[in-house]
Amino acid sequence: MHHYLIKRTAYLILTLVIASMFTFVVVNATPGEPAEVLARHLYIGLEEVAPPELIAEVSERYDLNKPLLQQYLEWVGGILHGDLGHSILFNKPVDRLLMLHLPPTILLTAVAMSFATIAGLVLGIYSALHQNKISDHIIRVGTIFSVSMPGFWVAVMLILVFSIWLGLTPVSGYSGPQYIILPAIALGLHTMASIIRIMRTSMLETMDKPFVTFAKAKGLPMRRVICSHACKNAFLPVLTVIGMSFGALLAGSVVIETIFSWPGIGAMLMKAISARDLVLIESTIMVIVFMFLIVNFVIDLLYHVIDPRITYE
C-alpha cells in the first residue's frame, strides 16, 4: 500500500508539471498580443486601438516583455512558494480571487455530481431489471438524447421552459437553493446519462454471475440479492466514470456559470481569457487540474474499500 501511494503521488506531481508546461504554452500561443489586449481592457476600451507607447508601457509594467522561459520559471517558482500570482485584470492576488469564486463552483459541481450519480444509479438499475420493456426503451432513448445534446443548449432550454414559460425557478443568480436547480441539472445531465448506460450494462453482466444465481437459489429476497450482491459489484465501473466525469463537470461549469450568471471560477476564467490575464488563466487551470487529480486519487483508493479483493501491490 505504501509503495502504491508513493508511486501515485509521484505520478500526480509529474502530471502537474506536464500540465503546467502545456497550459503555459497554450495560453501564450493564443493569437493576439497580451499587452495590447490588456491595454484595451484596462485603459482605452475594447473598441479602440491601443497606441504602441501604451502597449510598451503595459508590457514593461507587468513583465510581459520578459522571455517566456523566465516567465514560466517565475510563475512555477511562485506556485511552489504558495504564491499563485497577481491578477492584472482584477488587481488582486489570484489566491484571494479563488477563495471568493471557488466555493460556488465546488457547490455547483457537488450538487450536479450528486444529481447525476443518484439519478444515474437508480435509472440504470431500474433499466437493467426491466430489460427490453417499454420503460427500458424510454430510459435508453432519454440517455442517448442527453448525451447528444450540448450543455449550453440544455441550459437555454431549461431557462426557457422552467423560468420563462412556467416561472418555477429564477433565470440566474446566486442567493438561494432555488438558484442552483437549473445549473446543476444542465451541468450534470450528460454525466447522468453516462452513468445510466454504464450501470445498466454492468448490472446486466452482474446479474448473470454465478454468485447472484447462488444467492437466488438460497431463497434470498430479490431486494437483498440486488442491493447486497449485485449492486455492490456492478458499481465499480460506475466509480471510474464518476472520477473521470468530475473534470468534465469542472470544465463544463465555465459555460454553465456564464449562462446562469453563477459567480464561480468559470465566469471568472471567461473574463480572464477575454482580457488575456495570463497569470490568472494559468493558475486557475492548474487549480482545476489539481482538484481533478486529487478526486481521482481518492477514487482509486475507494476501489479497495468497495471490493477488498482489489490490491495495490
Salt bridges, closest charged atoms under 4 A:
GLU57 OE2 - ARG61 NH2 2.60
ASP63 OD2 - LYS66 NZ 3.72
GLU74 OE2 - LYS66 NZ 3.14
ASP136 OD2 - ARG140 NH1 3.85
ASP136 OD2 - ARG200 NH2 2.91
ASP300 OD2 - ARG8 NH2 2.69
ASP307 OD1 - ARG309 NE 2.91
